[in-house]
Amino acid sequence: MVFVLVALVVLALLASVHRYVWRRFVGDTTAPGSTLRKVGTVAAFVLPLLSLGAMTSGRIGAPFWLQQVLAWPGFLWLACLMYLTLALLVGEVVRPLLTRVLARRDGAAAARTTAGTGTPGTAADGTLAATGSGTRPRTEELVPAARSSASTSADPAPATAPAAETEPESVRDTEKAAPAAPAETEPAESGPAATAPGIAHPSRRLFVSRVVGGAAAAAGLATVGYGTANVLRGPSVKRITVPLAKLPRAANGFRIAVVSDIHIGPILGRAHTRRIVDTINSTSPDLVAVVGDLVDGSVADLGSAAEPLAGLRARHGSFFVTGNHEYFSGAEQWVNHVRELGLIPLENARVEMGGFDLAGVNDIAGETEGQGPDFVRALGDRDRGRAAVLLAHQPVVIHDAVEHGVDLQLSGHTHGGQLWPGNYLAELANPTVAGLEQYGDTQLFVSRGAGAWGPPVRVGAPADITVVELASRQA
């Protein structure tokens, strides 16, 4: 029941956001019945359906080719929707300021026009300009500023009200438009630049909507393009040094290549895996730690895309622990498959390395299958005089690590927020979002991950593979 209510709230929120985006980009900037209006309206219905399909196709067992077809446009639109909405919200601040600037400019232009023709007009502040005698003329004596000097002397009849501004929802000829309010009246120019009869020019409101909408579209789409390029070019290498008090001098300088959240799936496939393997091998690590969320799909669909992992090279081997996404994808099958590829799964287990213990626990998502983390089994009977390094996908288990005397925990899961300002949300659910922090006698390092989940986009949280060099305080 709770899930249904949450789903309804999310759908209602998405519908509201799409309505807002349609209104600002389409409704406020195009004419009813125009081709652009029709295209924009169709897109407002099709794009969210693609996103819904991308998010659910894997869970409902859709054919993998269909998952791939839906994934790129569906997930990319979610990123576009987010940054277009943020840009439009900034535009809401700019919109009234720009409107006010244009109104003042037009008012000043009207004042100059009436001063040049000797005709009373409107000053820049919206008040009537004084006549030569210093008295305010009666309304029926005013001559519209839009008339040229020739027309003002030819017709003594009362002036016709200026034409209304053309709105995108109802574009009409200026001769047929209803009279506009004085605050919205666009002063016409005299001479050759004057508006020709029967030709409707955009109103100030339409002009502002198009300027703000165009700027928001450019900013939002450029951000998504930048973030997509960040993912497709692969992770960069970071290096940090972590001193451990219990690490013997013989193990000083031991290097662990930490990679998390590779997320092989319908978008990031075999080429993505190959880039990561080549990057790790280029660092010549002593040990490779794959700390969860390797895949988003079944072994049947993604087994071949994971095969380049067999090419990992490290002096003391490559180790793997499960992440929450493995339990959405068949964790047992993936544990067996990575073992076939030469990786060593640590399922609530520990191995002794030269100078320290390396332990790994299952992800907490495995609790639903009776395969959750078991710290007693992994760490309970060890010699606490030795340094311990723990592989655990989610940072939230740090307090269990502290309780069991772990010196260093290596985690992922957060993606560093992946899409700014998502890092602020990630901070609410995780003790550390990225980087190295101290908790009691235990240090926690959280990787931003090497791939991306959902939209193949990273903004403010670049993908990385981190080489952690262990330092002995005895050295």
C-alpha positions as CSV (number, residue, x, y, z in Angstrom):
1,M,0.0,0.0,0.0
2,V,2.8,2.4,0.9
3,F,4.6,1.6,-2.4
4,V,1.4,2.4,-4.3
5,L,1.0,5.7,-2.5
6,V,4.6,6.7,-3.2
7,A,4.3,5.7,-6.8
8,L,1.2,7.9,-7.2
9,V,2.9,10.8,-5.6
10,V,5.9,10.4,-7.9
11,L,3.7,10.2,-10.9
12,A,1.7,13.3,-9.9
13,L,5.0,15.2,-9.3
14,L,6.3,14.1,-12.8
15,A,3.1,15.1,-14.4
16,S,3.2,18.6,-12.8
17,V,6.8,19.1,-13.8
18,H,6.1,18.1,-17.4
19,R,3.1,20.5,-17.5
20,Y,5.3,23.3,-16.2
21,V,8.0,22.6,-18.7
22,W,5.5,22.3,-21.6
23,R,3.9,25.6,-20.6
24,R,7.2,27.6,-20.5
25,F,8.8,26.0,-23.5
26,V,5.8,25.5,-25.7
27,G,2.6,27.2,-24.5
28,D,4.2,30.5,-23.8
29,T,6.3,30.7,-27.0
30,T,4.3,29.2,-29.8
31,A,1.0,30.0,-31.5
32,P,-2.0,27.6,-31.2
33,G,-2.2,25.2,-34.1
34,S,1.4,25.9,-35.2
35,T,3.7,23.1,-36.2
36,L,6.0,23.9,-33.2
37,R,3.1,23.8,-30.8
38,K,2.0,20.3,-32.1
39,V,5.5,18.9,-32.0
40,G,6.1,20.2,-28.5
41,T,2.8,18.8,-27.3
42,V,3.5,15.4,-28.7
43,A,7.0,15.4,-27.2
44,A,5.5,16.3,-23.8
45,F,3.5,13.0,-23.9
46,V,6.0,10.7,-25.6
47,L,9.2,11.5,-23.6
48,P,7.8,10.7,-20.2
49,L,6.4,7.4,-21.6
50,L,9.9,6.6,-22.8
51,S,11.3,7.4,-19.4
52,L,8.7,5.2,-17.7
53,G,9.6,2.4,-20.1
54,A,13.3,2.7,-19.5
55,M,12.8,2.5,-15.7
56,T,10.4,-0.5,-15.7
57,S,11.4,-2.6,-18.8
58,G,14.2,-4.5,-17.0
59,R,12.1,-5.1,-13.9
60,I,9.2,-6.6,-15.9
61,G,11.5,-8.9,-17.9
62,A,11.2,-7.1,-21.3
63,P,13.5,-8.3,-24.1
64,F,17.0,-6.9,-23.7
65,W,16.9,-5.3,-27.2
66,L,13.8,-3.4,-26.1
67,Q,15.5,-2.3,-22.9
68,Q,18.4,-0.9,-25.0
69,V,16.0,0.9,-27.3
70,L,14.2,2.6,-24.4
71,A,17.2,3.3,-22.2
72,W,19.0,6.0,-24.1
73,P,16.1,8.4,-24.9
74,G,14.2,7.5,-21.7
75,F,17.0,8.0,-19.2
76,L,18.5,11.0,-21.0
77,W,15.2,12.7,-20.9
78,L,15.1,12.4,-17.1
79,A,18.4,14.3,-17.0
80,C,17.2,16.9,-19.5
81,L,14.0,17.3,-17.5
82,M,15.9,17.9,-14.3
83,Y,18.3,20.6,-15.7
84,L,15.7,22.2,-17.9
85,T,13.4,22.6,-14.9
86,L,16.3,24.1,-12.8
87,A,17.1,26.5,-15.6
88,L,13.5,27.6,-15.9
89,L,13.3,28.2,-12.2
90,V,16.3,30.5,-12.5
91,G,14.5,32.1,-15.4
92,E,11.5,32.9,-13.2
93,V,13.8,35.3,-11.4
94,V,15.1,36.8,-14.6
95,R,11.7,37.1,-16.3
96,P,10.2,40.1,-14.3
97,L,13.5,41.9,-14.3
98,L,13.8,41.6,-18.1
99,T,10.2,42.7,-18.5
100,R,10.7,45.8,-16.4
101,V,13.9,46.7,-18.3
102,L,12.1,46.5,-21.6
103,A,9.2,48.5,-20.3
104,R,11.4,51.3,-19.2
105,R,13.3,51.2,-22.5
106,D,10.1,51.4,-24.5
107,G,8.8,54.2,-22.3
108,A,12.0,56.2,-22.9
109,A,11.7,55.6,-26.6
110,A,8.1,56.8,-26.6
111,A,9.1,60.0,-24.7
112,R,11.9,60.7,-27.3
113,T,9.4,60.1,-30.2
114,T,6.8,62.5,-28.8
115,A,9.4,65.1,-28.0
116,G,10.7,65.0,-31.5
117,T,7.3,65.5,-33.1
118,G,6.1,68.1,-30.6
119,T,3.4,65.8,-29.5
120,P,2.6,65.1,-25.8
121,G,3.5,61.5,-24.9
122,T,4.4,59.3,-22.1
123,A,7.5,59.7,-20.0
124,A,9.8,56.8,-19.1
125,D,8.2,56.5,-15.6
126,G,4.7,56.0,-17.2
127,T,3.4,59.6,-16.5
128,L,2.2,61.9,-19.2
129,A,4.7,64.4,-20.6
130,A,3.9,68.0,-20.0
131,T,2.7,70.2,-22.9
132,G,4.5,73.4,-23.9
133,S,2.1,75.4,-21.7
134,G,3.0,73.3,-18.7
135,T,-0.6,72.0,-18.3
136,R,-1.7,68.4,-18.8
137,P,-3.9,67.9,-21.9
138,R,-7.2,66.3,-21.8
139,T,-7.3,62.6,-22.8
140,E,-9.3,63.3,-26.0
141,E,-6.7,65.8,-27.1
142,L,-3.8,63.2,-27.0
143,V,-2.4,62.0,-30.3
144,P,-0.9,58.5,-30.4
145,A,2.8,58.3,-30.5
146,A,2.6,55.7,-33.2
147,R,1.5,58.3,-35.8
148,S,4.0,60.2,-37.9
149,S,4.0,64.0,-38.0
150,A,2.2,63.9,-41.3
151,S,-0.7,62.0,-40.0
152,T,-1.1,64.1,-36.9
153,S,-1.8,67.2,-38.9
154,A,-4.1,65.5,-41.4
155,D,-6.8,64.1,-39.1
156,P,-8.2,66.0,-36.2
157,A,-10.6,63.1,-35.2
158,P,-10.0,61.3,-31.9
159,A,-7.2,58.8,-32.0
160,T,-7.8,55.1,-32.2
161,A,-6.5,53.0,-29.3
162,P,-3.2,51.2,-30.1
163,A,-3.3,47.6,-31.1
164,A,-2.9,45.0,-28.5
165,E,0.2,42.8,-28.1
166,T,0.0,39.5,-29.9
167,E,0.0,36.6,-27.4
168,P,1.3,33.1,-28.5
169,E,-2.1,31.6,-27.7
170,S,-4.0,33.9,-30.0
171,V,-2.0,35.4,-32.8
172,R,-4.1,37.9,-34.7
173,D,-3.6,40.7,-37.1
174,T,-2.9,44.0,-35.4
175,E,-5.8,45.6,-37.0
176,K,-8.2,43.1,-35.4
177,A,-6.6,43.0,-32.0
178,A,-8.5,44.3,-28.9
179,P,-7.2,47.5,-27.2
180,A,-4.3,46.7,-24.9
181,A,-3.8,48.0,-21.3
182,P,-1.5,51.0,-21.3
183,A,1.2,49.1,-19.3
184,E,1.4,46.5,-22.1
185,T,1.3,48.8,-25.1
186,E,4.3,48.6,-27.4
187,P,5.1,52.1,-28.8
188,A,5.3,51.9,-32.6
189,E,8.1,53.5,-34.5
190,S,7.6,56.3,-37.0
191,G,9.0,56.3,-40.5
192,P,10.2,53.3,-42.4
193,A,10.6,51.1,-39.3
194,A,6.9,51.4,-38.4
195,T,4.8,48.3,-38.2
196,A,3.1,47.6,-41.5
197,P,-0.7,47.2,-41.3
198,G,-1.9,43.6,-40.9
199,I,1.5,42.3,-39.7
200,A,1.6,41.1,-36.1
201,H,4.9,41.4,-34.2
202,P,5.7,39.5,-31.0
203,S,4.6,41.3,-27.9
204,R,6.9,42.1,-25.0
205,R,5.6,39.2,-23.0
206,L,6.2,36.8,-25.9
207,F,9.7,38.2,-26.5
208,V,10.6,37.7,-22.9
209,S,9.2,34.1,-22.9
210,R,11.2,33.2,-25.9
211,V,14.4,34.8,-24.6
212,V,14.1,33.1,-21.2
213,G,13.0,29.8,-22.7
214,G,15.8,29.8,-25.2
215,A,18.4,30.6,-22.6
216,A,17.0,27.9,-20.3
217,A,17.0,25.3,-23.1
218,A,20.6,26.1,-24.0
219,A,21.8,25.9,-20.4
220,G,19.9,22.7,-19.6
221,L,20.9,20.8,-22.7
222,A,24.5,22.0,-22.6
223,T,24.7,20.7,-19.0
224,V,23.3,17.3,-20.0
225,G,25.7,17.1,-23.0
226,Y,28.7,17.9,-20.8
227,G,27.6,15.3,-18.2
228,T,27.1,12.6,-20.9
229,A,30.6,13.2,-22.3
230,N,32.0,12.8,-18.7
231,V,30.5,9.3,-18.6
232,L,31.3,8.1,-22.1
233,R,35.0,9.0,-21.9
234,G,35.4,6.8,-18.9
235,P,36.7,7.3,-15.3
236,S,39.8,9.1,-14.4
237,V,42.4,7.8,-11.9
238,K,42.7,9.3,-8.4
239,R,45.4,8.5,-5.9
240,I,45.2,8.8,-2.1
241,T,47.5,7.6,0.7
242,V,45.9,6.2,3.8
243,P,48.1,5.6,6.9
244,L,47.2,2.6,9.0
245,A,48.6,2.3,12.6
246,K,48.7,-1.5,12.6
247,L,50.1,-1.9,9.1
248,P,53.6,-3.4,9.3
249,R,56.5,-1.8,7.5
250,A,56.7,-4.7,5.0
251,A,53.3,-3.7,3.7
252,N,54.0,0.0,3.3
253,G,53.1,1.2,-0.1
254,F,50.6,-1.6,-0.8
255,R,48.3,-0.3,-3.6
256,I,44.6,-1.2,-3.9
257,A,42.7,-0.1,-7.1
258,V,39.2,0.6,-5.9
259,V,36.4,0.6,-8.4
260,S,32.7,0.7,-7.7
261,D,29.3,1.2,-9.4
262,I,30.4,0.1,-12.9
263,H,26.8,-0.5,-13.8
264,I,27.1,-2.6,-16.9
265,G,23.6,-2.5,-18.5
266,P,21.5,-1.5,-21.5
267,I,23.5,1.7,-22.0
268,L,27.0,1.0,-20.7
269,G,28.2,-2.3,-22.2
270,R,31.3,-4.2,-23.1
271,A,33.2,-1.2,-24.4
272,H,32.6,0.5,-21.0
273,T,33.9,-2.5,-19.2
274,R,37.0,-2.7,-21.4
275,R,37.8,1.0,-20.7
276,I,37.7,0.4,-17.0
277,V,39.8,-2.7,-17.1
278,D,42.5,-0.9,-19.2
279,T,42.5,2.0,-16.8
280,I,42.9,-0.2,-13.8
281,N,45.7,-2.2,-15.4
282,S,47.5,1.0,-16.3
283,T,48.0,1.7,-12.6
284,S,49.7,-1.7,-11.9
285,P,47.9,-2.3,-8.6
286,D,48.8,-4.9,-6.0
287,L,45.1,-5.7,-5.6
288,V,41.8,-4.8,-7.3
289,A,38.7,-4.3,-5.2
290,V,35.3,-4.2,-7.0
291,V,33.0,-3.0,-4.4
292,G,29.5,-3.7,-5.8
293,D,26.9,-2.5,-8.3
294,L,28.7,-4.2,-11.1
295,V,25.6,-4.8,-13.3
296,D,22.1,-3.8,-14.0
297,G,20.7,-6.9,-15.6
298,S,20.9,-10.7,-15.8
299,V,23.9,-12.8,-16.6
300,A,22.0,-14.0,-19.7
301,D,21.8,-10.4,-21.0
302,L,25.1,-9.0,-19.8
303,G,27.4,-11.9,-19.2
304,S,29.4,-11.1,-22.5
305,A,29.6,-7.4,-21.6
306,A,31.3,-8.4,-18.3
307,E,33.9,-10.7,-19.9
308,P,36.6,-8.1,-20.2
309,L,36.9,-8.3,-16.3
310,A,38.8,-11.5,-17.0
311,G,41.7,-9.2,-18.2
312,L,42.2,-7.6,-14.8
313,R,45.8,-7.9,-13.6
314,A,47.0,-7.5,-10.0
315,R,49.8,-9.1,-8.1
316,H,47.5,-10.3,-5.3
317,G,44.3,-10.8,-7.3
318,S,41.0,-9.1,-7.9
319,F,38.2,-9.3,-5.3
320,F,34.4,-8.6,-5.5
321,V,31.6,-7.9,-3.1
322,T,27.9,-7.5,-4.0
323,G,26.0,-4.2,-4.2
324,N,22.3,-3.6,-4.0
325,H,21.9,-3.8,-7.8
326,E,23.2,-7.4,-7.9
327,Y,20.2,-8.4,-5.8
328,F,18.0,-6.8,-8.5
329,S,19.8,-8.8,-11.2
330,G,20.3,-12.3,-9.8
331,A,23.1,-12.0,-7.2
332,E,23.9,-15.7,-7.0
333,Q,24.3,-16.1,-10.7
334,W,26.6,-13.0,-10.9
335,V,28.7,-14.2,-8.0
336,N,29.3,-17.5,-9.9
337,H,30.0,-15.6,-13.1
338,V,32.6,-13.2,-11.7
339,R,34.3,-16.2,-10.1
340,E,34.5,-17.8,-13.6
341,L,36.1,-14.6,-14.8
342,G,38.8,-14.9,-12.2
343,L,37.6,-12.5,-9.5
344,I,37.4,-13.7,-5.9
345,P,34.0,-13.1,-4.3
346,L,34.1,-12.2,-0.6
347,E,30.7,-13.3,0.7
348,N,30.9,-12.4,4.4
349,A,34.5,-13.8,4.2
350,R,38.1,-12.8,4.9
351,V,41.5,-13.6,3.5
352,E,44.9,-12.9,5.0
353,M,47.1,-10.7,2.9
354,G,50.8,-9.9,3.6
355,G,50.5,-7.5,6.5
356,F,46.7,-7.1,6.8
357,D,43.3,-8.9,6.7
358,L,41.1,-8.3,3.7
359,A,37.4,-8.9,4.5
360,G,34.2,-8.4,2.5
361,V,30.5,-8.4,3.4
362,N,27.4,-8.8,1.3
363,D,25.3,-5.7,0.7
364,I,22.4,-5.0,3.0
365,A,20.0,-5.4,0.1
366,G,20.7,-9.1,0.4
367,E,18.8,-9.3,3.7
368,T,15.6,-9.7,1.8
369,E,17.0,-13.0,0.4
370,G,18.6,-14.1,3.7
371,Q,22.1,-13.1,2.3
372,G,22.7,-9.8,4.1
373,P,26.0,-8.7,5.7
374,D,27.4,-10.9,8.5
375,F,30.2,-9.0,10.3
376,V,30.7,-11.7,12.9
377,R,31.4,-14.3,10.2
378,A,33.7,-12.0,8.3
379,L,35.6,-10.4,11.2
380,G,34.6,-12.0,14.5
381,D,37.4,-14.5,15.0
382,R,40.4,-12.5,13.6
383,D,43.5,-11.2,15.3
384,R,42.8,-7.6,16.1
385,G,46.5,-6.9,16.3
386,R,46.5,-7.0,12.5
387,A,45.2,-4.2,10.3
388,A,41.9,-4.9,8.6
389,V,40.6,-3.6,5.3
390,L,36.9,-4.1,4.7
391,L,35.1,-4.1,1.3
392,A,31.4,-3.1,1.8
393,H,29.3,-1.5,-0.9
394,Q,27.3,0.9,1.2
395,P,28.9,3.5,3.5
396,V,26.1,3.1,6.1
397,V,27.6,0.0,7.6
398,I,30.6,2.0,8.9
399,H,29.3,1.8,12.5
400,D,29.4,-2.0,12.3
401,A,32.9,-1.7,10.9
402,V,34.0,0.5,13.8
403,E,32.5,-2.0,16.3
404,H,34.5,-4.8,14.8
405,G,37.8,-3.0,14.8
406,V,38.2,-2.4,11.0
407,D,40.9,0.1,10.2
408,L,39.8,1.0,6.7
409,Q,36.4,0.5,4.9
410,L,36.2,0.8,1.1
411,S,32.8,1.6,-0.3
412,G,30.8,3.1,-3.2
413,H,27.1,3.3,-3.8
414,T,26.7,7.1,-3.6
415,H,28.1,8.0,-7.0
416,G,29.1,11.2,-5.3
417,G,25.6,12.4,-6.0
418,Q,26.1,11.8,-9.8
419,L,23.8,14.7,-10.8
420,W,24.2,18.0,-9.0
421,P,22.4,18.9,-6.7
422,G,21.8,15.2,-6.0
423,N,24.9,15.2,-3.7
424,Y,22.8,17.1,-1.1
425,L,20.2,14.3,-1.2
426,A,22.9,11.7,-1.0
427,E,24.3,13.4,2.1
428,L,20.9,12.8,3.9
429,A,21.2,9.0,3.4
430,N,24.9,8.4,3.7
431,P,27.5,9.3,6.3
432,T,30.0,10.1,3.6
433,V,29.2,10.9,0.0
434,A,32.7,10.8,-1.5
435,G,36.3,10.8,-0.2
436,L,38.0,9.8,3.0
437,E,36.7,10.5,6.5
438,Q,37.4,9.2,10.0
439,Y,34.9,7.5,12.3
440,G,36.5,6.6,15.6
441,D,39.5,4.4,14.9
442,T,38.1,3.5,11.4
443,Q,38.7,5.4,8.2
444,L,36.0,5.3,5.5
445,F,36.8,5.9,1.8
446,V,33.8,6.3,-0.6
447,S,34.4,6.1,-4.3
448,R,32.2,8.1,-6.7
449,G,32.1,5.1,-9.0
450,A,33.2,4.3,-12.5
451,G,29.8,4.3,-14.3
452,A,26.3,5.8,-13.9
453,W,22.9,4.5,-13.0
454,G,19.8,5.7,-14.9
455,P,20.9,8.7,-17.0
456,P,24.4,8.2,-18.4
457,V,25.2,11.6,-17.1
458,R,27.5,13.0,-14.4
459,V,27.5,16.6,-13.3
460,G,29.6,17.7,-10.4
461,A,30.6,14.1,-9.6
462,P,33.1,12.8,-12.1
463,A,33.6,9.1,-12.4
464,D,36.8,7.7,-10.9
465,I,39.0,4.7,-10.1
466,T,41.0,5.3,-7.0
467,V,44.4,3.9,-6.2
468,V,44.5,3.7,-2.4
469,E,48.1,3.4,-1.2
470,L,48.4,2.0,2.3
471,A,51.1,3.6,4.5
472,S,52.6,2.1,7.6
473,R,53.2,4.5,10.5
474,Q,56.1,2.3,11.4
475,A,57.9,3.1,8.1
